[in-house]
Amino acid sequence: MKIGIISDTHGYLHPEVENFFKGCDEIWHAGDIGSSDILDELRYIAPVRAVYGNCDDWDIRREVPESLVFPCEGHKVAIMHIVGNGNYYSTPALDLIAAEKPTIFVAGHSHILKVFNDQKHQLLYINPGSASRFGHHIRLTFLRLEINGKELSHLEVYDEAK
């Protein structure tokens, strides 16, 4: 499966998202979506799994959950907006890790791209950074990867100065 991963759009969808995510089987959005229109635009590209973030209004919160856990190929995936940076996890994220034991954990909130193998919790931590023009970050980022069984490959990052 080819997966597009995005977060912190804050109501803005970069014009390159459609081209970068073309051919993806799914898109995962890790919160602070900003508008239902963003979800509709992403659904035009591929099916979307999304969670709400701290900046999302009640319309978004009625449409998507606070966290998701689901199987994907040979992995268990968790998506939550406020997770921590991978070295430190929020209490709700630690509770989810303990209960569900995900092998991939997708986070948002920090606006900082970070992907690393968390040996302690035996998971791949992914934060795609922020795909928005709004916020404190200086890089606009989103990513895609391929999952084939347990194997993860072809991690690619869209990265440009904000």
N, C-alpha and C positions, 0 to 999 in steps of 0.2 A: 504494500500500500504506500502511496505517496501522500504525505501529510503536509499541509501548510499550517504554520503556527504563528499566531499574531496576538498582540495584547495592546491595551491602552491606546485605542484609536481615538477616544474622546470625541466621537462624532465626525472624524475625518478619515476618509479612505484614500490613501495615496494612489495616484493614477497607475503606478506600476504593480499594485497588488494583483490585479486581474491577470496580467501577463506572467508574473512570477508564480502565481498559484495555478495557472492553467495546467490541466492534466492531473491535478491533485484529486485523490479519492475522497478526502475529507479536509476540512479546515477546523482547527481548534483555536478558539478565542478565549484568552485568559482574563477577561474582564476589563472594566472601564470602557465599555462599548460606546456609550454616548448617545446612541440613537438606534431605534429599531430599523431605520433605513440602512444602517451599516450591516446588520444581520441579513437584510433582504439582498443587498448587493453581494455579500459573500455567498449567500445561498444560490445566487445566479451562477457562481463559479463552481461550487461543489457543496455537498451536504456539510452542515456546520454543527459542531458541538461547542457550546459556549457557557460560560458562567458570568454572573454579574460581579462588578467591582464596587468599591466604596463610593465612587462618583456616579454610579448608574442610578437613574430615577426609578420610580415604582413601575412604570411601564415596562422597562427592561427586566426588573426583578420579578414581574409576573410571567414573563416569557421564558426566562432561563433561571437555573438554580444557582445557589451559592457555591456548590462544589459538584463535581462529577467524578464517578469512578466507573470504568468500563473496560472490557477486554479489547485488545487490538492485536491481531496476529498472536504471537507468543508472549505478549506483555499485558500487564494490568496498568492502565493509565489513570492518573488522578489529575484533575485540573481544579485549581482554586486561585483566586486573585491574590490575597495577602497570605503569603506562605513564609516569607523570610528569604534570606540570601543563600540558603544551602549550607552555610556554616552554622547559622542560627535559624531555627524554625519557630513560627508562632505556635501557641498551644493548640489551636484548632488543627493546624497542619500536622503537628506531632500526633494528635489523637487519630487523625485520618491515616497516617503512616502506620501507627500501631494496629489499628483495626483492619485496614485493607491491604497493607503491604504492597503498595504499587511498585512497579519496576521503572516506571517513567512518571515524573511529577512535573507538571507544567504550571508555572507561576506567572504572575504579572506584578503590577504595582510599582516596582522600583524604577522602571523606565531604563533599566540597565541590562543589556544583553549578557547572559551568562549561561553557559552549558558546561556541566561537569559531572563526573561519575562520583557520587556520594557513596564511598565505601562503607561508612558507618551504618547507613540505612539501606544499603544495597539497592540503590535506584539511580537513574539518570535524572538529574535536575536540569530543567530547561526553563529559562526565562527569555522570551524573544525580544525583550526590551520594549520600546514604545514605537508604534507606527504612526504617531500623531505629530503634527507640527506644534502642538501645545504641550507645555510642561517645561521642567527644568533640565531635561536631557539635551545633549548636543548632537547625538547621532539618532537618526531615524532608522529603525531596524525591524525586520521580521524574517522568518526562516522557513525552510522546508527540509524534509528528510524522508527517507524511505525505510519502511519496516517490512521485513520479510522473515516471518517466523520470529525467532529471537534476535535475528541480525538487524542492526540499525546501520544505515549507510547513506552516502550522498547528502550529508548535511551541508546545506548551502544557506548563506546569509545575504539578505538584501541590506545594504548599509550605505547610507549617504548622510552628509552633513545636513543638519536641520536648517 
